[in-house]
Amino acid sequence: MRYILIDRIVEIEPGKRAKGWKNASLGEDYFQDHFPGFPAVPGALMIEAMAQLSGLLVMTSINYEKLSVLLGVSRARFREFVRPGDRLVVEAEIKSLQPSAAMTKCTVHVDDKLVAEAELMMGIQRPPGMSTEFVQMLATRYRMLTGDTSAGDVGTEA
């Protein structure tokens, strides 16, 4: 993935919550155009970071048996600019978890200051043709973000 917007996952409680962070480096290509002379992390990318963490949380909660994708965003608020050198601390909390969808409440903090928040609707599905190998690769990628290098079986439900 070109835009993996979570550098590290530091806490995860399947079915409950997750916490991760992203360092906003001046080397990120989006800073070149957003905004010239005043680089700031685009709000859409903060939403994407929340969605990536929420997706991981949901998929971990269901043992990677299905894919979790962003379906909707509500109550999104952006309170402060996030600048190069800032560390975005992203948190996601499951508000509801059903067989086909989940709702998460997410926040982004910089230096303990709330800079963004949103509620996300995450779809849960196993697309036709999605191979077990793909699910295993995705699970391995997420585990690497947590520092877990184990290789247990996940996502083997047909």
C-alpha positions in Angstrom: 0.0 0.0 0.0 1.3 3.4 -0.9 -0.3 5.2 2.0 0.1 3.1 5.2 -0.8 5.8 7.6 -0.1 4.0 10.9 3.6 3.6 11.7 3.1 1.5 14.9 0.3 -0.1 16.8 1.0 0.2 20.5 -2.2 -1.2 22.0 -4.9 -3.5 20.8 -7.8 -5.1 22.6 -9.8 -7.1 20.1 -13.5 -6.3 20.2 -12.8 -3.1 22.2 -10.1 -0.6 21.2 -6.7 0.1 19.5 -4.1 2.8 19.6 -1.4 3.6 17.1 0.7 6.4 15.9 2.0 8.1 12.8 5.0 10.4 12.5 4.3 13.3 10.1 7.6 13.5 8.3 8.4 16.4 5.9 9.4 13.7 3.4 5.8 12.7 2.9 4.8 13.6 -0.6 1.5 15.2 0.3 3.3 18.0 2.1 4.6 19.4 -1.2 1.2 20.6 -2.3 -0.8 20.8 1.0 -0.1 23.7 1.5 2.9 25.4 -0.2 4.8 27.3 2.4 2.6 25.9 5.2 2.7 22.1 5.1 -0.2 20.4 6.9 -1.5 16.8 7.0 -4.7 16.7 4.9 -7.8 16.0 6.9 -8.7 13.2 4.5 -5.5 11.4 5.4 -6.3 11.7 9.1 -9.6 10.0 8.3 -7.7 7.3 6.4 -5.4 6.7 9.4 -8.5 6.3 11.6 -10.0 3.9 9.0 -6.8 1.8 8.8 -6.6 1.5 12.6 -10.4 0.8 12.8 -10.0 -1.8 10.0 -7.2 -3.5 11.9 -9.2 -3.5 15.1 -12.3 -5.0 13.4 -10.3 -7.6 11.5 -8.4 -8.6 14.7 -11.8 -8.9 16.5 -13.0 -11.4 14.0 -9.7 -13.3 13.6 -9.1 -11.9 10.1 -11.9 -14.1 8.7 -13.3 -11.2 6.6 -12.1 -7.9 5.2 -13.1 -4.6 6.9 -13.6 -1.6 4.7 -14.6 2.0 5.3 -18.3 2.6 4.4 -19.0 5.9 6.0 -17.8 8.8 8.0 -19.9 10.9 10.4 -19.3 13.7 12.9 -15.8 14.4 11.6 -14.2 17.4 13.1 -10.7 18.9 12.5 -9.6 21.2 15.3 -5.9 22.0 14.7 -3.4 21.8 11.9 -1.0 18.9 12.0 2.5 19.8 10.8 5.7 18.0 9.8 7.4 16.7 12.9 4.2 16.0 14.8 3.3 12.5 16.0 -0.4 11.7 15.4 -1.7 9.4 18.1 -4.7 7.6 16.6 -7.2 5.8 18.8 -10.2 3.7 17.7 -13.0 2.3 19.9 -15.6 -0.2 18.8 -19.1 1.2 19.6 -20.9 -1.7 17.9 -19.8 -4.9 16.1 -22.3 -6.9 14.0 -21.7 -9.7 11.5 -21.7 -7.3 8.5 -20.7 -3.9 10.0 -19.0 -2.2 12.9 -19.1 1.4 14.2 -16.0 2.9 15.6 -15.3 6.2 17.5 -11.9 7.6 16.6 -9.7 10.4 17.8 -6.3 11.9 16.7 -4.2 13.7 19.3 -0.9 15.6 19.0 0.9 16.2 22.3 -2.2 15.2 24.2 -4.3 17.8 22.3 -7.3 16.6 20.3 -6.8 17.6 16.7 -9.4 15.4 14.9 -12.2 13.0 15.6 -14.8 11.0 13.7 -17.2 8.1 13.8 -16.6 5.5 11.2 -18.9 2.8 9.7 -16.8 -0.2 8.8 -18.2 -2.9 6.5 -17.3 -6.5 7.2 -17.3 -8.8 4.2 -15.4 -11.6 2.5 -15.3 -10.6 -1.2 -15.8 -13.4 -3.7 -12.4 -14.7 -4.8 -10.5 -13.3 -1.7 -7.9 -16.0 -1.1 -6.8 -17.3 2.3 -3.2 -16.3 1.2 -4.4 -12.6 0.8 -5.9 -12.7 4.3 -2.7 -14.2 5.7 -0.6 -11.5 4.0 -2.8 -8.8 5.4 -2.7 -10.3 8.9 1.1 -10.5 8.7 1.4 -6.9 7.6 -0.7 -5.7 10.5 1.2 -7.9 13.0 4.4 -6.3 11.9 2.9 -2.9 12.9 2.4 -4.3 16.4 5.9 -5.8 16.6 4.3 -9.4 16.6 6.3 -11.6 14.3 4.3 -14.8 15.1 2.6 -16.6 12.1 -0.5 -18.2 13.5 -3.3 -19.3 11.3 -5.9 -16.7 10.6 -8.8 -16.1 8.2 -9.2 -19.8 7.4 -13.0 -19.7 7.5 -14.5 -20.3 4.0 
